[in-house]
């Protein structure tokens, strides 16, 4: 039978108590973590978001009725306990913040009983994630998840305080907006008042934050939900949170400076880690050439080496064909892996094929200096020796090569480098390596659409010295864009925006928009630009990903209170689901049944 808490007031959270409180009468409230009945002696661990404390009901010093009541407590009962803080009678528990104290109770109230939970409420749960997410309200009680969400709250609070001190105004932008042609992944919201018309949910507040700069607000900041109906990926969410900013009268260095200081502040305050400033910068081209990725993990080496010149006269047809087709041959050196079993190497070849490789060539140098190569019969001993030298190969090393178009080679070796680092245990979660990637290409070619598309978005400013190539060689134009990378994860990105109408019109033209289409889709922004627009730039962080890395978690789902799963559904609420036909009728919508095509 549930009891009332009338007349009681909680004085402390469980783990806020310490030896300094010994002798004090306190009232705690929380959930029963564990009840150990030793017959005449009942130990009850009570838990709240701060942690645990032990309450000891003992025959002789505890009222008999109270002892009997305590013996009936079960996991996840909600209790209120009044008692005195005492020095722990048994051994001190060094693993517990309250391990040196306990509470001797004089009153126990059962505020709420609980059924047996479907899984234990404990740290590092081995329960399947699907079960945990179905009962997310229980999963959220786990101390490790609670610590993650408290860290997330602290990061958000500290960021707001820092940005306010830097002169930023927190301004909300709308969720019901106009869909744009770049918004192929928009979530659409039908309008009841305007039948047949739809709003879109924002993938980012991009246009609105630029309009705020046009309106003279100078520095804008917002922690905001964004929505993207993306293809299924294990660690993506259809709704995610951005830490978003825009600044007027600035250039690249100004944005980088303020964000370096923000990151240093967050890491010092939350993790007591000193971020060394300035953070290293690397151009996109250098990152791709050295690491095969525009978000390289620089906690370890194993850099790509371009050996095209070394093998250009080789008769090995794989290398020869790639070079003749305008591609390159590059390799990575996995130090100390020369003795890797053939089966394991075959698995690496399959892995590489998953990233577009037709195969993977290798040279294994054994500890005794003997060389085993997958293509030895196509190369002379001198050519093989020159290749090993170019790769700085030593006894015990495994050299892996990809030959194809640059993009394929980068994708393959960039992914392979990370896979080998995982296998070789080179990734230390306690190490935080930041890196700015700058000078991205402005445009990238889309075979699907048969045209250039914006690598970031259509409002990114080209580098002034590259504007001369915008018509003759659009792929050569670099952007004033920058990403901040942490341990191989892009945690934020931004750019200087176009504020010159001529350049913006040219950008739309290159992207295949007619002036009429540009006006129809972005007229409100282009109109605003007619009335005096300041030079401006911005950046947005993925808050979920940033906190995931700070909390040393492997999944963003562990730092989001109510996440979706891989297919964008919510296992707890069972969203999305069908709605009442009356609602559809009111919106002027009719559903068409889709059946899978027969095989």
C-alpha positions as CSV (number, residue, x, y, z in Angstrom):
1,X,0.0,0.0,0.0
2,X,1.6,3.3,-1.1
3,X,2.0,5.9,1.6
4,X,2.0,9.7,1.5
5,X,5.0,11.9,1.9
6,X,2.9,14.5,3.8
7,X,4.9,16.1,6.6
8,X,8.2,15.0,5.1
9,X,10.6,17.1,3.2
10,X,13.7,15.8,1.5
11,X,16.8,17.3,3.1
12,X,19.5,15.8,0.9
13,X,20.0,13.7,-2.2
14,X,21.6,10.3,-1.4
15,X,25.2,10.9,-2.4
16,X,25.2,14.6,-1.2
17,X,25.8,13.2,2.3
18,X,29.3,12.7,3.6
19,X,31.2,12.3,6.9
20,X,30.6,16.0,7.5
21,X,26.9,15.1,8.1
22,X,27.6,12.5,10.8
23,X,25.2,13.0,13.7
24,X,22.7,14.9,11.6
25,X,19.1,13.8,11.2
26,X,18.2,13.7,7.5
27,X,15.4,12.7,5.1
28,X,16.3,11.0,1.8
29,X,14.0,9.8,-0.9
30,X,14.7,7.5,-3.8
31,X,14.5,4.0,-5.3
32,X,15.6,0.7,-3.6
33,X,18.6,-0.5,-5.5
34,X,19.2,-3.6,-3.4
35,X,17.8,-5.2,-0.2
36,X,20.0,-7.7,1.7
37,X,18.1,-9.4,4.5
38,X,20.6,-11.1,6.9
39,X,17.9,-12.0,9.5
40,X,17.6,-9.4,12.1
41,X,19.8,-7.2,10.0
42,X,18.5,-5.6,6.7
43,X,20.8,-3.5,4.5
44,X,19.0,-1.3,1.9
45,X,20.8,0.6,-0.8
46,X,18.8,3.7,-1.8
47,X,19.5,5.3,-5.1
48,X,18.7,8.7,-6.7
49,X,20.4,10.6,-9.5
50,X,23.3,11.6,-7.2
51,X,24.2,8.0,-6.3
52,X,23.7,5.4,-3.6
53,X,23.6,5.4,0.2
54,X,23.3,2.4,2.6
55,X,20.5,2.3,5.2
56,X,20.9,-0.2,8.0
57,X,17.9,-1.6,9.8
58,X,19.1,-3.6,12.8
59,X,17.3,-5.7,15.4
60,X,17.6,-4.0,18.8
61,X,18.2,-0.5,17.6
62,X,15.4,-0.5,15.0
63,X,11.7,-0.8,15.9
64,X,10.5,-4.3,15.2
65,X,7.6,-3.2,12.9
66,X,10.1,-1.0,10.9
67,X,12.5,-4.0,10.5
68,X,9.7,-6.2,9.2
69,X,8.6,-3.4,6.8
70,X,12.2,-3.0,5.5
71,X,12.5,-6.8,5.0
72,X,9.6,-6.5,2.4
73,X,11.3,-3.9,0.3
74,X,12.1,-4.9,-3.3
75,X,14.1,-3.5,-6.2
76,X,12.7,-0.2,-7.5
77,X,10.3,0.5,-4.7
78,X,10.2,4.3,-4.1
79,X,10.9,5.1,-0.4
80,X,11.3,8.0,2.0
81,X,13.6,7.4,4.9
82,X,14.2,9.6,8.0
83,X,17.3,8.7,10.0
84,X,20.6,9.7,11.4
85,X,23.9,9.7,9.5
86,X,26.5,7.5,11.2
87,X,30.0,6.3,10.5
88,X,29.8,3.0,8.7
89,X,29.9,0.1,11.1
90,X,31.4,-2.3,8.6
91,X,34.3,-1.9,6.2
92,X,34.4,1.3,4.2
93,X,33.4,0.9,0.6
94,X,36.0,2.7,-1.4
95,X,34.0,2.4,-4.6
96,X,31.1,4.4,-3.3
97,X,31.0,8.2,-2.7
98,X,29.1,7.5,0.5
99,X,31.2,4.4,1.4
100,X,32.3,5.7,4.8
101,X,28.8,6.4,6.1
102,X,25.3,4.9,6.5
103,X,21.9,5.9,7.8
104,X,20.3,4.5,10.9
105,X,16.6,4.9,10.2
106,X,13.7,5.9,12.5
107,X,11.0,6.1,9.8
108,X,10.4,4.4,6.5
109,X,7.6,5.2,4.1
110,X,6.9,3.2,0.9
111,X,5.8,5.9,-1.5
112,X,5.3,3.6,-4.5
113,X,5.7,-0.2,-5.1
114,X,7.3,-1.7,-8.2
115,X,6.8,-4.8,-10.3
116,X,10.0,-6.7,-11.0
117,X,11.7,-4.7,-13.8
118,X,12.4,-6.6,-17.1
119,X,16.2,-6.0,-16.6
120,X,18.4,-5.0,-13.7
121,X,18.9,-1.2,-13.2
122,X,22.7,-1.2,-13.2
123,X,25.7,0.3,-14.9
124,X,27.1,-1.2,-18.1
125,X,24.0,-3.2,-18.7
126,X,24.4,-6.4,-20.8
127,X,20.6,-6.3,-21.7
128,X,19.9,-6.0,-25.4
129,X,19.5,-2.4,-26.5
130,X,16.1,-3.2,-28.1
131,X,14.7,-4.2,-24.7
132,X,16.3,-1.3,-22.9
133,X,14.9,1.2,-25.4
134,X,11.4,-0.4,-25.2
135,X,11.6,0.4,-21.4
136,X,13.6,3.5,-21.8
137,X,11.9,5.1,-18.7
138,X,13.7,2.3,-16.7
139,X,16.9,2.4,-18.7
140,X,17.2,6.1,-17.9
141,X,17.4,5.2,-14.2
142,X,20.8,3.6,-14.8
143,X,23.6,5.6,-13.2
144,X,25.8,5.7,-16.3
145,X,23.0,7.0,-18.5
146,X,22.1,9.5,-15.8
147,X,25.7,10.7,-15.7
148,X,25.7,11.1,-19.5
149,X,22.5,13.2,-19.5
150,X,23.8,15.3,-16.6
151,X,27.0,15.9,-18.5
152,X,24.9,17.0,-21.6
153,X,23.0,19.4,-19.4
154,X,26.2,20.8,-18.0
155,X,27.7,21.2,-21.5
156,X,24.6,23.1,-22.7
157,X,24.6,25.4,-19.7
158,X,28.3,26.2,-19.9
159,X,28.0,26.9,-23.7
160,X,25.1,29.3,-23.1
161,X,26.9,31.1,-20.4
162,X,30.1,31.4,-22.5
163,X,28.3,32.6,-25.6
164,X,26.3,35.2,-23.6
165,X,29.6,36.6,-22.2
166,X,30.9,36.8,-25.8
167,X,27.9,38.9,-26.8
168,X,25.7,36.3,-28.5
169,X,22.0,36.6,-28.3
170,X,19.9,33.4,-28.0
171,X,17.2,33.7,-30.6
172,X,14.7,30.9,-31.5
173,X,14.1,30.2,-35.2
174,X,10.9,28.4,-36.5
175,X,10.3,24.7,-36.9
176,X,7.5,25.0,-39.6
177,X,9.4,26.3,-42.6
178,X,9.4,26.2,-46.4
179,X,10.8,23.2,-48.1
180,X,13.8,23.8,-50.5
181,X,15.1,21.9,-53.5
182,X,18.2,21.0,-51.5
183,X,15.9,19.5,-48.9
184,X,15.3,16.1,-50.4
185,X,15.5,14.7,-46.9
186,X,13.0,17.0,-45.4
187,X,10.3,15.8,-43.0
188,X,7.0,17.3,-44.4
189,X,4.1,18.6,-42.3
190,X,0.7,18.9,-44.1
191,X,-1.3,22.1,-43.5
192,X,-5.0,21.8,-42.6
193,X,-5.6,25.5,-43.3
194,X,-3.9,25.4,-46.7
195,X,-5.0,22.0,-48.2
196,X,-2.4,20.4,-50.4
197,X,0.4,22.6,-49.0
198,X,3.2,21.4,-46.7
199,X,5.7,22.9,-44.2
200,X,9.1,21.3,-43.8
201,X,10.9,20.7,-40.6
202,X,14.3,22.4,-40.6
203,X,17.4,20.3,-41.4
204,X,19.2,23.4,-39.9
205,X,18.3,27.0,-39.1
206,X,20.7,28.1,-41.9
207,X,18.6,30.7,-43.8
208,X,17.0,32.1,-40.6
209,X,20.4,32.7,-38.9
210,X,21.6,34.5,-42.0
211,X,18.5,36.6,-42.0
212,X,19.2,37.5,-38.4
213,X,22.6,38.8,-39.5
214,X,20.8,40.9,-42.2
215,X,18.6,42.2,-39.4
216,X,21.5,43.5,-37.4
217,X,21.6,41.1,-34.5
218,X,25.4,40.7,-35.0
219,X,25.9,37.5,-32.9
220,X,23.3,34.7,-32.7
221,X,23.3,31.4,-30.8
222,X,20.8,28.6,-30.3
223,X,20.7,25.0,-29.0
224,X,18.1,23.7,-31.4
225,X,16.4,20.5,-32.7
226,X,17.0,19.7,-36.4
227,X,15.3,17.0,-38.5
228,X,16.6,14.9,-41.3
229,X,14.8,12.0,-43.0
230,X,18.0,10.2,-43.8
231,X,18.7,6.7,-45.0
232,X,19.1,4.2,-42.3
233,X,22.3,4.3,-40.3
234,X,23.0,2.8,-36.9
235,X,24.3,6.0,-35.3
236,X,22.1,8.6,-36.9
237,X,19.0,10.2,-35.5
238,X,16.1,11.6,-37.5
239,X,16.0,14.4,-34.9
240,X,19.2,15.7,-33.5
241,X,20.5,18.8,-31.6
242,X,22.7,21.5,-33.0
243,X,24.6,24.1,-31.1
244,X,24.3,26.8,-33.7
245,X,25.9,30.2,-34.1
246,X,26.3,33.0,-36.7
247,X,28.5,36.1,-36.5
248,X,28.6,39.4,-38.5
249,X,31.7,41.3,-39.7
250,X,34.0,38.3,-39.3
251,X,36.2,36.0,-41.4
252,X,37.5,32.5,-40.9
253,X,40.0,33.2,-38.2
254,X,37.4,35.0,-36.0
255,X,35.0,32.1,-36.0
256,X,37.9,29.6,-35.3
257,X,39.2,31.7,-32.4
258,X,35.8,31.9,-30.6
259,X,35.2,28.2,-31.1
260,X,38.6,27.2,-29.9
261,X,38.0,29.1,-26.7
262,X,34.5,27.6,-26.3
263,X,35.9,24.1,-26.7
264,X,38.8,24.8,-24.3
265,X,36.2,26.1,-21.7
266,X,33.9,23.1,-22.0
267,X,36.7,20.5,-21.8
268,X,38.3,22.2,-18.8
269,X,35.1,22.7,-16.9
270,X,33.5,19.3,-17.6
271,X,36.5,17.0,-17.9
272,X,39.3,19.0,-16.4
273,X,41.2,18.6,-19.7
274,X,43.4,21.4,-21.1
275,X,42.9,21.7,-24.8
276,X,46.1,23.1,-26.3
277,X,45.4,26.2,-28.4
278,X,45.6,27.0,-31.2
279,X,44.2,23.8,-32.5
280,X,46.1,22.3,-35.5
281,X,44.7,23.2,-38.9
282,X,44.9,21.1,-42.1
283,X,43.6,21.8,-45.6
284,X,41.0,19.3,-47.0
285,X,43.5,18.3,-49.7
286,X,46.2,17.5,-47.2
287,X,43.8,15.5,-45.0
288,X,42.7,13.4,-48.0
289,X,46.2,12.8,-49.2
290,X,47.6,11.9,-45.7
291,X,44.6,10.1,-44.1
292,X,42.1,9.4,-46.9
293,X,39.4,11.2,-44.9
294,X,38.1,14.8,-44.4
295,X,37.7,13.9,-40.7
296,X,40.9,12.2,-39.9
297,X,41.7,10.5,-36.5
298,X,45.2,11.8,-35.7
299,X,45.6,9.8,-32.5
300,X,47.8,7.4,-34.5
301,X,49.9,7.5,-37.6
302,X,49.6,4.9,-40.4
303,X,49.3,7.7,-43.0
304,X,48.7,7.1,-46.7
305,X,51.7,7.1,-49.0
306,X,51.3,8.0,-52.7
307,X,53.5,5.4,-54.5
308,X,52.2,6.2,-58.0
309,X,55.6,7.4,-59.2
310,X,57.4,4.4,-57.7
311,X,55.2,1.9,-59.5
312,X,54.4,3.8,-62.7
313,X,56.6,1.5,-64.9
314,X,55.3,-1.7,-63.2
315,X,53.8,-4.4,-65.3
316,X,51.3,-5.2,-62.6
317,X,48.0,-4.7,-64.5
318,X,46.0,-3.4,-61.5
319,X,48.5,-0.6,-60.8
320,X,49.0,0.0,-64.6
321,X,45.3,0.4,-65.4
322,X,44.6,2.7,-62.4
323,X,47.4,5.0,-63.4
324,X,46.5,5.0,-67.1
325,X,42.9,5.9,-66.1
326,X,44.1,9.0,-64.2
327,X,44.0,7.4,-60.8
328,X,46.7,6.7,-58.2
329,X,48.3,3.9,-56.2
330,X,48.6,4.5,-52.5
331,X,49.4,2.4,-49.5
332,X,49.5,2.2,-45.7
333,X,52.0,0.5,-43.5
334,X,50.6,-1.5,-40.6
335,X,53.6,-1.6,-38.3
336,X,54.2,-5.0,-36.7
337,X,51.4,-6.8,-38.6
338,X,53.7,-8.6,-41.1
339,X,52.9,-12.0,-39.5
340,X,49.1,-11.5,-39.9
341,X,47.4,-14.8,-40.9
342,X,46.2,-15.1,-44.5
343,X,42.6,-15.5,-43.4
344,X,42.8,-12.2,-41.5
345,X,44.3,-10.5,-44.6
346,X,41.5,-12.0,-46.7
347,X,39.0,-10.4,-44.3
348,X,40.7,-7.0,-44.8
349,X,40.4,-7.5,-48.6
350,X,36.6,-8.1,-48.2
351,X,36.4,-5.1,-45.9
352,X,38.1,-2.9,-48.6
353,X,35.6,-4.2,-51.2
354,X,32.8,-2.8,-49.1
355,X,34.3,0.7,-49.7
356,X,34.5,0.3,-53.5
357,X,37.9,-1.5,-53.9
358,X,38.1,-4.1,-56.6
359,X,40.8,-5.8,-54.4
360,X,43.7,-5.1,-52.1
361,X,47.4,-5.7,-52.9
362,X,49.7,-6.5,-50.0
363,X,53.3,-7.1,-49.1
364,X,54.0,-8.9,-45.8
365,X,57.5,-8.5,-44.4
366,X,58.2,-11.2,-41.9
367,X,60.4,-10.7,-38.8
368,X,63.3,-12.6,-40.5
369,X,63.1,-10.3,-43.5
370,X,61.4,-12.7,-45.9
371,X,58.9,-11.0,-48.1
372,X,55.5,-12.4,-49.2
373,X,53.6,-10.4,-51.8
374,X,50.2,-10.9,-53.5
375,X,51.7,-9.5,-56.7
376,X,55.3,-10.6,-56.6
377,X,55.2,-12.5,-59.9
378,X,54.3,-9.2,-61.7
379,X,57.2,-7.2,-60.2
380,X,61.0,-7.6,-60.2
381,X,62.9,-7.9,-56.9
382,X,64.3,-4.4,-57.5
383,X,60.8,-2.9,-58.0
384,X,59.5,-4.7,-54.9
385,X,62.5,-3.4,-52.9
386,X,61.9,0.2,-54.2
387,X,58.2,-0.1,-53.2
388,X,59.1,-1.3,-49.7
389,X,61.5,1.6,-49.3
390,X,58.9,4.1,-50.5
391,X,56.6,2.8,-47.8
392,X,59.4,2.9,-45.1
393,X,58.8,-0.9,-44.7
394,X,60.7,-2.8,-42.1
395,X,60.8,-6.3,-40.8
396,X,57.5,-7.2,-39.3
397,X,55.4,-4.7,-41.3
398,X,52.3,-5.3,-43.5
399,X,52.0,-3.0,-46.5
400,X,48.5,-2.7,-48.0
401,X,47.8,-1.0,-51.4
402,X,44.8,0.3,-53.3
403,X,44.8,1.4,-56.9
404,X,41.9,3.3,-58.5
405,X,40.4,6.8,-58.9
406,X,41.5,9.0,-56.1
407,X,38.1,9.0,-54.4
408,X,38.0,5.2,-54.2
409,X,41.6,4.9,-53.0
410,X,40.9,7.6,-50.3
411,X,37.7,5.9,-49.2
412,X,39.3,2.4,-49.1
413,X,42.5,3.2,-47.3
414,X,40.9,5.8,-45.0
415,X,38.4,3.2,-43.7
416,X,41.1,0.4,-43.7
417,X,43.4,2.6,-41.6
418,X,40.7,3.0,-38.9
419,X,39.8,-0.7,-39.0
420,X,43.4,-1.7,-38.5
421,X,43.7,0.9,-35.6
422,X,40.7,-0.8,-34.0
423,X,42.2,-4.3,-34.4
424,X,45.6,-3.0,-33.2
425,X,44.0,-1.2,-30.2
426,X,45.5,2.2,-31.1
427,X,42.4,4.2,-30.2
428,X,42.6,5.6,-26.7
429,X,39.2,7.1,-25.6
430,X,41.1,9.1,-22.9
431,X,43.0,11.0,-25.6
432,X,41.3,14.0,-27.3
433,X,42.9,15.1,-30.6
434,X,41.2,18.2,-32.2
435,X,41.8,19.3,-35.8
436,X,40.4,22.0,-38.1
437,X,39.9,21.0,-41.7
438,X,39.9,24.0,-44.0
439,X,39.6,24.9,-47.7
440,X,37.0,22.3,-48.7
441,X,36.0,22.1,-52.3
442,X,33.1,24.4,-52.9
443,X,31.3,21.9,-55.2
444,X,31.3,18.2,-55.8
445,X,30.1,16.3,-58.9
446,X,27.0,14.2,-58.5
447,X,26.8,11.3,-61.0
448,X,23.2,10.8,-59.9
449,X,22.1,14.3,-60.7
450,X,24.7,14.8,-63.5
451,X,25.6,18.3,-62.1
452,X,27.7,19.9,-59.5
453,X,26.1,20.1,-56.0
454,X,27.2,22.3,-53.1
455,X,29.5,20.3,-50.8
456,X,28.1,22.2,-47.8
457,X,25.2,24.5,-48.9
458,X,24.6,27.1,-51.7
459,X,25.4,30.0,-49.4
460,X,29.1,29.1,-48.8
461,X,31.6,31.7,-49.9
462,X,34.3,30.7,-52.5
463,X,37.8,31.6,-51.7
464,X,38.4,35.0,-53.5
465,X,41.5,33.8,-55.4
466,X,39.5,30.8,-56.9
467,X,36.5,32.8,-58.2
468,X,38.3,33.0,-61.6
469,X,37.7,29.3,-62.1
470,X,34.0,29.2,-61.3
471,X,33.0,28.9,-65.0
472,X,36.0,27.2,-66.5
473,X,36.8,24.6,-63.8
474,X,34.1,24.6,-61.0
475,X,35.6,21.6,-59.3
476,X,38.8,23.5,-58.6
477,X,37.1,26.2,-56.5
478,X,37.8,26.0,-52.8
479,X,35.4,27.2,-50.2
480,X,35.8,29.3,-47.1
481,X,34.5,26.3,-45.2
482,X,35.9,24.7,-42.0
483,X,35.1,21.6,-39.9
484,X,36.2,20.9,-36.4
485,X,37.2,17.2,-36.0
486,X,37.7,15.3,-32.8
487,X,39.2,11.8,-32.8
488,X,38.0,11.1,-36.3
489,X,34.5,12.5,-35.8
490,X,33.3,15.7,-37.3
491,X,31.8,17.5,-34.3
492,X,31.0,20.8,-36.1
493,X,31.2,22.6,-39.3
494,X,30.6,26.0,-40.9
495,X,31.6,28.6,-43.4
496,X,31.9,32.2,-44.4
497,X,28.6,33.0,-46.2
498,X,28.1,34.7,-49.5
499,X,27.0,38.3,-49.0
500,X,27.7,39.6,-52.5
501,X,24.6,39.2,-54.8
502,X,26.6,38.7,-57.9
503,X,28.5,35.8,-56.4
504,X,25.3,34.3,-55.0
505,X,23.6,34.5,-58.4
506,X,26.7,32.8,-60.0
507,X,26.6,30.1,-57.4
508,X,22.9,29.3,-58.1
509,X,23.8,29.3,-61.9
510,X,26.6,26.8,-61.3
511,X,24.2,24.6,-59.3
512,X,21.7,24.6,-62.1
513,X,19.1,27.0,-60.8
514,X,17.5,29.5,-63.2
515,X,17.1,33.0,-61.8
516,X,13.4,32.3,-61.5
517,X,13.9,29.0,-59.6
518,X,16.4,30.7,-57.3
519,X,13.8,33.5,-56.6
520,X,11.0,31.1,-56.1
521,X,13.0,28.9,-53.6
522,X,15.1,31.5,-51.8
523,X,13.3,34.8,-52.7
524,X,13.0,35.9,-49.0
525,X,16.7,35.6,-48.5
526,X,17.7,37.2,-51.8
527,X,15.2,40.0,-51.1
528,X,16.8,40.6,-47.7
529,X,20.2,40.8,-49.4
530,X,19.0,43.8,-51.4
531,X,18.8,45.9,-48.3
532,X,22.4,45.9,-46.9
533,X,23.8,42.6,-45.8
534,X,27.0,42.4,-43.6
535,X,29.8,39.9,-44.2
536,X,28.9,37.0,-41.9
537,X,29.9,33.5,-41.0
538,X,28.8,30.7,-38.7
539,X,29.3,27.2,-37.4
540,X,27.1,24.5,-35.9
541,X,28.1,21.6,-33.6
542,X,26.4,18.2,-33.4
543,X,25.7,18.4,-29.7
544,X,24.8,14.7,-29.4
545,X,28.1,13.7,-31.0
546,X,30.2,16.1,-29.0
547,X,28.7,14.9,-25.7
548,X,29.1,11.2,-26.8
549,X,32.8,11.7,-27.2
550,X,33.2,13.7,-24.0
551,X,31.3,10.9,-22.1
552,X,33.4,8.2,-23.9
553,X,30.4,6.5,-25.3
554,X,30.2,4.5,-28.5
555,X,26.6,5.5,-29.4
556,X,24.8,8.9,-29.5
557,X,21.8,7.0,-28.2
558,X,23.4,6.8,-24.8
559,X,23.5,10.6,-24.5
560,X,19.9,11.3,-25.8
561,X,17.1,10.9,-23.4
562,X,14.6,9.3,-25.8
563,X,16.4,8.2,-29.0
564,X,15.0,6.5,-32.1
565,X,16.5,3.2,-33.4
566,X,18.0,2.5,-36.8
567,X,14.8,2.5,-38.7
568,X,13.8,5.9,-37.2
569,X,11.1,4.4,-34.9
570,X,10.6,4.8,-31.2
571,X,10.4,1.4,-29.5
572,X,8.9,2.9,-26.3
573,X,6.0,5.0,-27.8
574,X,5.8,2.9,-31.0
575,X,6.0,6.0,-33.2
576,X,5.5,6.5,-36.1
577,X,2.1,4.9,-36.4
578,X,-1.1,5.2,-38.5
579,X,-3.4,8.0,-37.6
580,X,-7.2,8.2,-37.5
581,X,-8.7,8.5,-41.0
582,X,-10.7,11.5,-39.8
583,X,-7.4,13.4,-39.3
584,X,-6.3,12.6,-42.8
585,X,-9.6,13.6,-44.1
586,X,-9.3,17.0,-42.3
587,X,-5.9,17.5,-44.0
588,X,-7.2,16.5,-47.4
589,X,-4.9,13.5,-47.6
590,X,-5.6,10.0,-48.8
591,X,-3.1,7.1,-48.3
592,X,-2.1,5.0,-51.2
593,X,-1.1,1.4,-50.3
594,X,2.4,0.5,-51.4
595,X,3.1,-3.2,-51.9
596,X,6.6,-4.6,-52.4
597,X,7.3,-5.6,-56.0
598,X,7.2,-9.4,-56.5
599,X,10.6,-11.0,-56.9
